[in-house]
Amino acid sequence: MWCGFIGIAPALFAACLTLAVIAECASRVLRGRPLQWRAMWLSAVAGVGSIGVKHIVGPLLVLPTHLFLSRHAVVHLDMWNPLSWLAIFLARDLISYWGTASST
């Protein structure tokens, strides 16, 4: 079921986004409010830029960082061992409490 949805998800998202923009424009016209084309254009450019950074620049930074850290790691954990998951959970929990306590 999910595999079929994942295949049509981008088209469904695009259709919903298009309908939302059309509905917003129609609402503004019917209420007598002017369409703010410049604001809509800037919002669209910011959204596309955000997606570009997330999906292009992000992986370009993550992969070299992952390769560097995996070569220079002090400890290598077996991800199939449940104790590794417990250790990671406790370490992240400790770090989050430590960061919260030091900032207050």
Phi and psi in degrees as GROMACS dihedral restraints (atoms count N, CA, C in turn):
[ dihedral_restraints ]
;  ai    aj    ak    al  type     phi  dphi    fc
    3     4     5     6     1   -69.5    20    10
    4     5     6     7     1   -32.4    20    10
    6     7     8     9     1   -61.8    20    10
    7     8     9    10     1   -40.3    20    10
    9    10    11    12     1   -66.7    20    10
   10    11    12    13     1   -37.8    20    10
   12    13    14    15     1   -67.3    20    10
   13    14    15    16     1   -40.1    20    10
   15    16    17    18     1   -62.9    20    10
   16    17    18    19     1   -33.7    20    10
   18    19    20    21     1   -67.2    20    10
   19    20    21    22     1   -34.9    20    10
   21    22    23    24     1   -98.9    20    10
   22    23    24    25     1    -1.9    20    10
   24    25    26    27     1   -57.8    20    10
   25    26    27    28     1   -45.6    20    10
   27    28    29    30     1   -61.4    20    10
   28    29    30    31     1   -41.5    20    10
   30    31    32    33     1   -67.4    20    10
   31    32    33    34     1   -39.3    20    10
   33    34    35    36     1   -64.9    20    10
   34    35    36    37     1   -41.5    20    10
   36    37    38    39     1   -61.8    20    10
   37    38    39    40     1   -45.1    20    10
   39    40    41    42     1   -62.8    20    10
   40    41    42    43     1   -41.1    20    10
   42    43    44    45     1   -64.9    20    10
   43    44    45    46     1   -43.7    20    10
   45    46    47    48     1   -65.1    20    10
   46    47    48    49     1   -40.3    20    10
   48    49    50    51     1   -64.4    20    10
   49    50    51    52     1   -42.8    20    10
   51    52    53    54     1   -62.2    20    10
   52    53    54    55     1   -44.5    20    10
   54    55    56    57     1   -63.1    20    10
   55    56    57    58     1   -37.7    20    10
   57    58    59    60     1   -65.1    20    10
   58    59    60    61     1   -41.0    20    10
   60    61    62    63     1   -66.3    20    10
   61    62    63    64     1   -43.0    20    10
   63    64    65    66     1   -62.9    20    10
   64    65    66    67     1   -42.2    20    10
   66    67    68    69     1   -64.2    20    10
   67    68    69    70     1   -40.2    20    10
   69    70    71    72     1   -65.1    20    10
   70    71    72    73     1   -43.6    20    10
   72    73    74    75     1   -63.9    20    10
   73    74    75    76     1   -43.8    20    10
   75    76    77    78     1   -63.1    20    10
   76    77    78    79     1   -40.8    20    10
   78    79    80    81     1   -62.1    20    10
   79    80    81    82     1   -43.2    20    10
   81    82    83    84     1   -66.1    20    10
   82    83    84    85     1   -40.6    20    10
   84    85    86    87     1   -65.8    20    10
   85    86    87    88     1   -44.2    20    10
   87    88    89    90     1   -66.7    20    10
   88    89    90    91     1   -29.4    20    10
   90    91    92    93     1   -88.1    20    10
   91    92    93    94     1    -4.6    20    10
   93    94    95    96     1    81.1    20    10
   94    95    96    97     1    15.6    20    10
   96    97    98    99     1   -90.4    20    10
   97    98    99   100     1   142.4    20    10
   99   100   101   102     1   -71.9    20    10
  100   101   102   103     1   146.8    20    10
  102   103   104   105     1   -76.3    20    10
  103   104   105   106     1   132.6    20    10
  105   106   107   108     1   -99.3    20    10
  106   107   108   109     1    81.6    20    10
  108   109   110   111     1   -63.2    20    10
  109   110   111   112     1   -38.4    20    10
  111   112   113   114     1   -64.5    20    10
  112   113   114   115     1   -42.8    20    10
  114   115   116   117     1   -65.9    20    10
  115   116   117   118     1   -40.2    20    10
  117   118   119   120     1   -65.3    20    10
  118   119   120   121     1   -40.7    20    10
  120   121   122   123     1   -64.5    20    10
  121   122   123   124     1   -45.6    20    10
  123   124   125   126     1   -64.2    20    10
  124   125   126   127     1   -37.6    20    10
  126   127   128   129     1   -65.7    20    10
  127   128   129   130     1   -41.4    20    10
  129   130   131   132     1   -64.9    20    10
  130   131   132   133     1   -42.2    20    10
  132   133   134   135     1   -64.6    20    10
  133   134   135   136     1   -41.4    20    10
  135   136   137   138     1   -63.8    20    10
  136   137   138   139     1   -40.2    20    10
  138   139   140   141     1   -65.1    20    10
  139   140   141   142     1   -45.1    20    10
  141   142   143   144     1   -65.3    20    10
  142   143   144   145     1   -39.6    20    10
  144   145   146   147     1   -63.4    20    10
  145   146   147   148     1   -40.6    20    10
  147   148   149   150     1   -63.5    20    10
  148   149   150   151     1   -43.4    20    10
  150   151   152   153     1   -64.7    20    10
  151   152   153   154     1   -40.2    20    10
  153   154   155   156     1   -61.7    20    10
  154   155   156   157     1   -44.9    20    10
  156   157   158   159     1   -64.3    20    10
  157   158   159   160     1   -42.7    20    10
  159   160   161   162     1   -65.4    20    10
  160   161   162   163     1   -42.5    20    10
  162   163   164   165     1   -98.8    20    10
  163   164   165   166     1   -13.0    20    10
  165   166   167   168     1  -114.5    20    10
  166   167   168   169     1   -57.7    20    10
  168   169   170   171     1   -69.7    20    10
  169   170   171   172     1   -38.7    20    10
  171   172   173   174     1   -55.2    20    10
  172   173   174   175     1   -56.1    20    10
  174   175   176   177     1   -62.5    20    10
  175   176   177   178     1   -32.0    20    10
  177   178   179   180     1   -65.5    20    10
  178   179   180   181     1   -26.1    20    10
  180   181   182   183     1   -90.3    20    10
  181   182   183   184     1   -34.3    20    10
  183   184   185   186     1   -70.4    20    10
  184   185   186   187     1   -43.4    20    10
  186   187   188   189     1   -61.5    20    10
  187   188   189   190     1   -51.0    20    10
  189   190   191   192     1   -62.9    20    10
  190   191   192   193     1   -36.3    20    10
  192   193   194   195     1   -64.1    20    10
  193   194   195   196     1   -43.9    20    10
  195   196   197   198     1   -62.0    20    10
  196   197   198   199     1   -44.6    20    10
  198   199   200   201     1   -63.7    20    10
  199   200   201   202     1   -41.8    20    10
  201   202   203   204     1   -64.2    20    10
  202   203   204   205     1   -47.8    20    10
  204   205   206   207     1   -68.3    20    10
  205   206   207   208     1   -33.9    20    10
  207   208   209   210     1   -70.1    20    10
  208   209   210   211     1   -29.1    20    10
  210   211   212   213     1   -77.9    20    10
  211   212   213   214     1   -31.5    20    10
  213   214   215   216     1  -109.1    20    10
  214   215   216   217     1    18.4    20    10
  216   217   218   219     1   -69.7    20    10
  217   218   219   220     1   141.6    20    10
  219   220   221   222     1   -78.0    20    10
  220   221   222   223     1   -37.1    20    10
  222   223   224   225     1  -128.2    20    10
  223   224   225   226     1   134.8    20    10
  225   226   227   228     1  -111.7    20    10
  226   227   228   229     1   120.5    20    10
  228   229   230   231     1   -99.5    20    10
  229   230   231   232     1   142.6    20    10
  231   232   233   234     1   -81.3    20    10
  232   233   234   235     1   114.4    20    10
  234   235   236   237     1   -72.5    20    10
  235   236   237   238     1    -9.6    20    10
  237   238   239   240     1   -91.2    20    10
  238   239   240   241     1    -4.7    20    10
  240   241   242   243     1   -91.6    20    10
  241   242   243   244     1   123.2    20    10
  243   244   245   246     1   -60.6    20    10
  244   245   246   247     1   -27.3    20    10
  246   247   248   249     1   -66.6    20    10
  247   248   249   250     1   -30.0    20    10
  249   250   251   252     1   -64.4    20    10
  250   251   252   253     1   -43.0    20    10
  252   253   254   255     1   -63.2    20    10
  253   254   255   256     1   -40.8    20    10
  255   256   257   258     1   -64.3    20    10
  256   257   258   259     1   -42.7    20    10
  258   259   260   261     1   -63.2    20    10
  259   260   261   262     1   -41.7    20    10
  261   262   263   264     1   -65.1    20    10
  262   263   264   265     1   -43.3    20    10
  264   265   266   267     1   -60.3    20    10
  265   266   267   268     1   -47.2    20    10
  267   268   269   270     1   -66.2    20    10
  268   269   270   271     1   -38.4    20    10
  270   271   272   273     1   -65.6    20    10
  271   272   273   274     1   -44.8    20    10
  273   274   275   276     1   -64.5    20    10
  274   275   276   277     1   -39.1    20    10
  276   277   278   279     1   -63.7    20    10
  277   278   279   280     1   -44.8    20    10
  279   280   281   282     1   -61.8    20    10
  280   281   282   283     1   -43.1    20    10
  282   283   284   285     1   -64.6    20    10
  283   284   285   286     1   -40.2    20    10
  285   286   287   288     1   -67.3    20    10
  286   287   288   289     1   -39.6    20    10
  288   289   290   291     1   -67.7    20    10
  289   290   291   292     1   -39.0    20    10
  291   292   293   294     1   -65.1    20    10
  292   293   294   295     1   -42.7    20    10
  294   295   296   297     1   -66.2    20    10
  295   296   297   298     1   -37.4    20    10
  297   298   299   300     1   -70.7    20    10
  298   299   300   301     1   -40.9    20    10
  300   301   302   303     1   -69.2    20    10
  301   302   303   304     1   -35.9    20    10
  303   304   305   306     1   -76.1    20    10
  304   305   306   307     1   -22.0    20    10
  306   307   308   309     1   -87.3    20    10
  307   308   309   310     1   -10.9    20    10
